[in-house]
Structures are given as structure tokens and as C-alpha cells.
């Protein structure tokens, strides 16, 4: 398999590392055609999803919608490039059904955060 298409290489941290990520609420992300089911990428996806759901609930999420992964390509970020950063950033996402708000869990500051 081409290492650049190996979904098992997307998440490189343990579930407990998610606790250090930042939660962002964003209006609205409507094109979900490019999201990935975490179960396609992580053998123990349930452990990660449980932490993500708990974090979103603490931040105000209603608890509905499907937790997914969303990739942000490296060219969306300013600043110094490193060889590791050529893969971009994968964040956690859930779209709330009732009002369409998106909840994001990210390991780094996102470009959209300057809007808040």
C-alpha cells in the first residue's frame, strides 16, 4: 500500500492526548463529503470517540450527530513548514443535527479562529 494513502497513519497519538486539544464551535460546515469515519483509521476508534464526545459535551454540544475526522491541507496554514507538517492536520468534527453547528477538536490553532 502507498504510505500516502494509508488511513492507519492519520492518527499518531493515543486517546488521552485528545484532552490537550482545543474545542471550537463553528457555523457552518455543510460539505461533509470529505470527512472520514474514524473506524476506517483507528483499530480502537471507540476509545477516541468516547473522549471526543465527552470533550464536546463539556463544551456545550447537544450530543447528536456523528463524530468524524476532517483533514486540513498544509497550504491552509501560514508559518514555518516542517517535513512532518506536509501531511496537514486532521481534526475531529461533529455536526449538530438540530442547528447545524459544527464542533471541532483540534491539536493546533486553526485559521478560522481569527474570526472569533
N, CA, C and O of each residue as an XYZ file, in Angstrom:
464
protein
N       0.840     -1.191      0.000
C       0.000      0.000      0.000
C       0.882      1.252      0.000
O       1.917      1.292      0.667
N       0.476      2.238     -0.730
C       1.153      3.527     -0.763
C       1.008      4.185      0.612
O      -0.114      4.392      1.076
N       2.124      4.516      1.269
C       2.063      5.098      2.614
C       1.287      6.404      2.643
O       0.759      6.779      3.691
N       1.204      7.106      1.517
C       0.476      8.369      1.474
C      -1.037      8.155      1.470
O      -1.793      9.112      1.641
N      -1.481      6.940      1.282
C      -2.910      6.635      1.283
C      -3.304      5.657      2.396
O      -4.415      5.126      2.399
N      -2.407      5.429      3.318
C      -2.661      4.508      4.417
C      -3.407      5.246      5.527
O      -2.807      6.028      6.264
N      -4.702      5.002      5.649
C      -5.521      5.696      6.642
C      -5.103      5.378      8.075
O      -5.410      6.141      8.991
N      -4.423      4.288      8.272
C      -3.970      3.925      9.626
C      -2.841      4.837     10.110
O      -2.460      4.782     11.279
N      -2.308      5.670      9.223
C      -1.224      6.595      9.590
C      -1.738      8.003      9.915
O      -0.947      8.892     10.229
N      -3.038      8.203      9.842
C      -3.598      9.541     10.050
C      -3.503      9.965     11.515
O      -3.053     11.071     11.811
N      -3.915      9.111     12.413
C      -3.901      9.421     13.845
C      -2.669      8.761     14.459
O      -2.534      7.537     14.447
N      -1.774      9.588     14.994
C      -0.490      9.090     15.502
C      -0.333      9.308     17.009
O       0.784      9.278     17.526
N      -1.426      9.524     17.702
C      -1.381      9.793     19.138
C      -2.404      8.897     19.843
O      -3.301      8.341     19.209
N      -2.256      8.771     21.142
C      -3.171      7.956     21.942
C      -4.415      8.771     22.321
O      -4.380     10.000     22.264
N      -5.510      8.107     22.706
C      -6.742      8.826     23.050
C      -6.559      9.860     24.153
O      -7.215     10.902     24.129
N      -5.683      9.597     25.121
C      -5.503     10.543     26.223
C      -4.925     11.879     25.763
O      -5.109     12.888     26.443
N      -4.237     11.909     24.634
C      -3.672     13.163     24.105
C      -4.772     14.126     23.656
O      -4.543     15.333     23.584
N      -5.958     13.605     23.356
C      -7.070     14.453     22.916
C      -7.465     15.477     23.981
O      -8.025     16.523     23.653
N      -7.184     15.189     25.228
C      -7.555     16.092     26.318
C      -6.841     17.441     26.212
O      -7.311     18.435     26.766
N      -5.717     17.481     25.509
C      -4.959     18.726     25.349
C      -5.408     19.517     24.115
O      -4.943     20.636     23.899
N      -6.296     18.953     23.313
C      -6.764     19.631     22.100
C      -7.757     20.734     22.466
O      -8.322     20.738     23.559
N      -7.957     21.656     21.546
C      -8.875     22.776     21.762
C     -10.197     22.542     21.039
O     -10.219     22.053     19.910
N     -11.300     22.897     21.701
C     -12.636     22.793     21.105
C     -13.020     24.129     20.489
O     -12.827     25.187     21.088
N     -13.564     24.061     19.288
C     -14.069     25.251     18.596
C     -15.469     24.938     18.089
O     -15.711     23.846     17.576
N     -16.382     25.874     18.226
C     -17.703     25.758     17.627
C     -17.691     26.652     16.391
O     -17.269     27.806     16.462
N     -18.150     26.127     15.266
C     -18.087     26.876     14.011
C     -19.419     26.785     13.278
O     -20.012     25.710     13.194
N     -19.894     27.923     12.742
C     -21.098     27.977     11.910
C     -20.650     28.184     10.482
O     -19.861     29.103     10.261
N     -21.028     27.509      9.603
C     -21.483     26.156      9.486
C     -20.578     25.455      8.521
O     -20.039     26.083      7.610
N     -20.396     24.172      8.694
C     -19.669     23.339      7.737
C     -20.714     22.426      7.116
O     -21.223     21.517      7.771
N     -21.028     22.670      5.857
C     -22.121     21.936      5.220
C     -21.684     20.874      4.227
O     -22.487     20.008      3.881
N     -20.454     20.906      3.759
C     -19.989     19.883      2.823
C     -19.220     18.828      3.618
O     -18.057     19.021      3.973
N     -19.887     17.726      3.885
C     -19.272     16.660      4.675
C     -18.799     15.501      3.805
O     -18.543     14.406      4.305
N     -18.685     15.744      2.506
C     -18.242     14.704      1.580
C     -16.787     14.307      1.784
O     -16.356     13.266      1.289
N     -16.033     15.114      2.499
C     -14.609     14.849      2.657
C     -14.236     14.503      4.093
O     -13.079     14.636      4.493
N     -15.211     14.063      4.856
C     -14.931     13.601      6.212
C     -14.703     12.088      6.187
O     -15.096     11.402      5.244
N     -14.067     11.589      7.230
C     -13.719     10.172      7.303
C     -14.253      9.594      8.613
O     -14.150     10.227      9.665
N     -14.808      8.426      8.546
C     -15.229      7.705      9.742
C     -13.964      7.254     10.481
O     -13.127      6.571      9.889
N     -13.805      7.617     11.754
C     -12.602      7.222     12.498
C     -12.373      5.710     12.522
O     -11.236      5.258     12.657
N     -13.437      4.937     12.395
C     -13.307      3.473     12.420
C     -12.519      2.956     11.221
O     -12.000      1.840     11.254
N     -12.427      3.763     10.158
C     -11.623      3.382      8.996
C     -10.128      3.595      9.249
O      -9.286      3.077      8.515
N      -9.809      4.358     10.290
C      -8.426      4.785     10.515
C      -7.790      4.243     11.788
O      -6.567      4.133     11.877
N      -8.614      3.905     12.768
C      -8.093      3.539     14.084
C      -8.743      2.233     14.530
O      -9.967      2.101     14.511
N      -7.923      1.279     14.928
C      -8.460     -0.005     15.387
C      -9.315      0.142     16.641
O     -10.348     -0.515     16.768
N      -8.896      0.988     17.556
C      -9.637      1.214     18.797
C     -10.373      2.558     18.747
O     -10.312      3.341     19.695
N     -11.057      2.815     17.651
C     -11.727      4.105     17.429
C     -12.709      4.445     18.542
O     -12.877      5.618     18.875
N     -13.352      3.451     19.117
C     -14.321      3.707     20.181
C     -13.727      4.455     21.359
O     -14.394      5.299     21.959
N     -12.480      4.156     21.699
C     -11.811      4.855     22.801
C     -11.634      6.334     22.475
O     -11.879      7.193     23.322
N     -11.215      6.626     21.267
C     -11.032      8.013     20.828
C     -12.375      8.737     20.790
O     -12.506      9.850     21.300
N     -13.361      8.099     20.186
C     -14.674      8.724     20.032
C     -15.279      9.041     21.396
O     -15.917     10.082     21.553
N     -15.096      8.172     22.376
C     -15.616      8.433     23.719
C     -14.997      9.694     24.314
O     -15.702     10.506     24.913
N     -13.690      9.863     24.157
C     -13.015     11.066     24.669
C     -13.505     12.302     23.918
O     -13.788     13.331     24.531
N     -13.606     12.201     22.596
C     -14.055     13.336     21.778
C     -15.474     13.740     22.174
O     -15.746     14.924     22.369
N     -16.370     12.779     22.293
C     -17.755     13.086     22.675
C     -17.807     13.754     24.043
O     -18.525     14.737     24.227
N     -17.056     13.230     24.998
C     -17.034     13.829     26.328
C     -16.545     15.268     26.303
O     -17.091     16.129     26.992
N     -15.525     15.522     25.512
C     -14.975     16.876     25.394
C     -15.986     17.814     24.750
O     -16.182     18.933     25.223
N     -16.630     17.366     23.675
C     -17.651     18.188     23.016
C     -18.835     18.451     23.955
O     -19.343     19.571     24.004
N     -19.274     17.442     24.690
C     -20.396     17.618     25.623
C     -20.067     18.657     26.690
O     -20.910     19.488     27.027
N     -18.853     18.615     27.218
C     -18.430     19.601     28.222
C     -18.451     21.016     27.655
O     -18.672     21.979     28.389
N     -18.219     21.143     26.343
C     -18.169     22.462     25.701
C     -19.552     22.971     25.290
O     -19.694     24.133     24.910
N     -20.578     22.103     25.363
C     -21.919     22.569     25.027
C     -22.607     21.858     23.880
O     -23.731     22.209     23.521
N     -21.958     20.873     23.303
C     -22.565     20.090     22.219
C     -23.823     19.391     22.730
O     -23.862     18.942     23.876
N     -24.859     19.298     21.879
C     -26.129     18.670     22.250
C     -26.058     17.148     22.326
O     -26.946     16.523     22.906
N     -25.030     16.547     21.758
C     -24.870     15.102     21.839
C     -25.399     14.334     20.645
O     -25.438     13.103     20.670
N     -25.807     15.040     19.598
C     -26.281     14.342     18.401
C     -25.299     14.547     17.255
O     -24.432     15.418     17.325
N     -25.432     13.753     16.205
C     -24.515     13.833     15.074
C     -23.431     12.774     15.181
O     -23.242     12.168     16.236
N     -22.726     12.559     14.089
C     -21.687     11.537     14.017
C     -20.298     12.165     14.126
O     -19.991     13.128     13.422
N     -19.479     11.629     14.991
C     -18.098     12.096     15.128
C     -17.305     11.588     13.928
O     -17.336     10.401     13.601
N     -16.598     12.505     13.282
C     -15.826     12.183     12.081
C     -14.459     12.855     12.158
O     -14.198     13.683     13.031
N     -13.605     12.480     11.229
C     -12.318     13.146     11.061
C     -12.395     14.049      9.842
O     -13.075     13.739      8.863
N     -11.700     15.153      9.913
C     -11.668     16.111      8.808
C     -10.212     16.533      8.601
O      -9.516     16.889      9.553
N      -9.767     16.489      7.356
C      -8.381     16.827      7.039
C      -8.285     18.266      6.549
O      -9.102     18.717      5.745
N      -7.275     18.981      7.043
C      -6.986     20.337      6.583
C      -5.596     20.302      5.954
O      -4.618     19.987      6.632
N      -5.500     20.623      4.658
C      -4.207     20.529      3.972
C      -3.204     21.565      4.482
O      -3.600     22.605      5.009
N      -1.911     21.285      4.328
C      -0.876     22.163      4.871
C      -0.869     23.566      4.268
O      -0.438     24.512      4.928
N      -1.337     23.721      3.033
C      -1.294     25.056      2.420
C      -2.308     26.020      3.034
O      -2.316     27.200      2.684
N      -3.150     25.550      3.928
C      -4.120     26.416      4.601
C      -3.513     27.153      5.796
O      -4.158     28.019      6.387
N      -2.295     26.815      6.142
C      -1.651     27.400      7.310
C      -0.469     28.266      6.903
O       0.239     27.963      5.943
N      -0.265     29.355      7.652
C       0.893     30.215      7.442
C       1.999     29.774      8.387
O       1.758     29.051      9.353
N       3.213     30.216      8.094
C       4.314     29.955      9.008
C       5.305     28.951      8.471
O       5.257     28.546      7.310
N       6.196     28.566      9.345
C       7.290     27.668      9.013
C       6.788     26.281      8.642
O       5.924     25.727      9.322
N       7.316     25.732      7.590
C       6.964     24.375      7.170
C       8.024     23.396      7.674
O       9.221     23.682      7.633
N       7.576     22.268      8.136
C       8.483     21.205      8.546
C       8.134     19.965      7.736
O       7.018     19.867      7.224
N       9.050     19.023      7.606
C       8.737     17.797      6.865
C       7.511     17.070      7.424
O       6.735     16.492      6.663
N       7.334     17.094      8.743
C       6.189     16.426      9.359
C       4.874     17.099      8.993
O       3.832     16.446      8.931
N       4.922     18.394      8.752
C       3.698     19.158      8.524
C       3.177     19.027      7.094
O       2.106     19.550      6.785
N       3.900     18.351      6.227
C       3.431     18.198      4.844
C       2.164     17.357      4.759
O       1.507     17.334      3.718
N       1.818     16.671      5.832
C       0.602     15.858      5.842
C      -0.619     16.663      6.256
O      -1.730     16.132      6.248
N      -0.444     17.927      6.618
C      -1.568     18.729      7.067
C      -1.975     18.349      8.481
O      -1.189     17.775      9.234
N      -3.212     18.675      8.832
C      -3.719     18.419     10.178
C      -5.067     17.716     10.067
O      -5.921     18.103      9.269
N      -5.240     16.695     10.865
C      -6.531     16.015     10.936
C      -7.194     16.421     12.240
O      -6.612     16.283     13.316
N      -8.422     16.924     12.134
C      -9.168     17.351     13.314
C     -10.406     16.465     13.470
O     -10.805     15.753     12.548
N     -10.987     16.529     14.636
C     -12.219     15.795     14.935
C     -13.393     16.739     14.735
O     -13.300     17.926     15.046
N     -14.497     16.214     14.218
C     -15.639     17.053     13.860
C     -16.946     16.323     14.145
O     -17.046     15.110     13.965
N     -17.931     17.070     14.586
C     -19.306     16.564     14.645
C     -20.228     17.716     14.270
O     -20.042     18.844     14.726
N     -21.211     17.430     13.445
C     -22.205     18.438     13.054
C     -23.472     18.172     13.857
O     -24.077     17.104     13.761
N     -23.856     19.155     14.644
C     -25.040     19.057     15.480
C     -26.284     19.070     14.594
O     -26.430     19.958     13.755
N     -27.166     18.116     14.763
C     -28.331     17.981     13.876
C     -29.336     19.119     14.018
O     -29.848     19.620     13.016
N     -29.621     19.526     15.237
C     -30.686     20.494     15.479
C     -30.450     21.838     14.799
O     -31.355     22.372     14.157
N     -29.261     22.384     14.929
C     -28.999     23.723     14.397
C     -27.847     23.771     13.397
O     -27.517     24.841     12.885
N     -27.237     22.626     13.116
C     -26.174     22.573     12.112
C     -24.825     23.092     12.555
O     -23.908     23.193     11.740
N     -24.679     23.428     13.835
C     -23.384     23.900     14.315
C     -22.363     22.778     14.239
O     -22.685     21.617     14.492
N     -21.143     23.123     13.892
C     -20.056     22.152     13.857
C     -19.175     22.346     15.079
O     -18.834     23.469     15.450
N     -18.817     21.234     15.692
C     -17.891     21.230     16.818
C     -16.599     20.605     16.338
O     -16.605     19.522     15.752
N     -15.497     21.281     16.582
C     -14.182     20.843     16.120
C     -13.267     20.632     17.319
O     -13.313     21.387     18.291
N     -12.446     19.612     17.240
C     -11.423     19.360     18.253
C     -10.095     19.319     17.521
O      -9.865     18.442     16.688
N      -9.217     20.273     17.834
C      -8.008     20.471     17.042
C      -6.746     20.504     17.907
O      -6.763     21.036     19.017
N      -5.660     19.937     17.396
C      -4.400     19.972     18.140
C      -3.646     21.293     17.994
O      -2.742     21.578     18.780
N      -4.010     22.099     16.997
C      -3.328     23.379     16.761
C      -4.364     24.462     16.485
O      -5.528     24.167     16.216
N      -3.930     25.710     16.553
C      -4.826     26.815     16.226
C      -5.157     26.765     14.739
O      -4.276     26.589     13.897
N      -6.428     26.920     14.436
C      -6.887     26.881     13.048
C      -7.004     28.285     12.474
O      -7.221     29.237     13.223
N      -6.864     28.434     11.157
C      -7.000     29.752     10.537
C      -8.338     30.417     10.851
O      -8.397     31.641     10.970
N      -9.408     29.645     10.986
C     -10.733     30.216     11.246
C     -10.842     30.826     12.635
O     -11.768     31.597     12.886
N      -9.933     30.508     13.540
C     -10.018     31.030     14.893
C      -9.796     32.531     14.952
O     -10.156     33.164     15.944
N      -9.218     33.108     13.928
C      -9.041     34.559     13.904
C     -10.373     35.266     13.703
O     -10.466     36.476     13.906
N     -11.414     34.519     13.303
C     -12.743     35.102     13.108
C     -13.459     35.361     14.421
O     -14.409     36.143     14.452
N     -13.032     34.728     15.506
C     -13.776     34.800     16.761
C     -13.278     35.910     17.646
O     -13.801     36.106     18.743
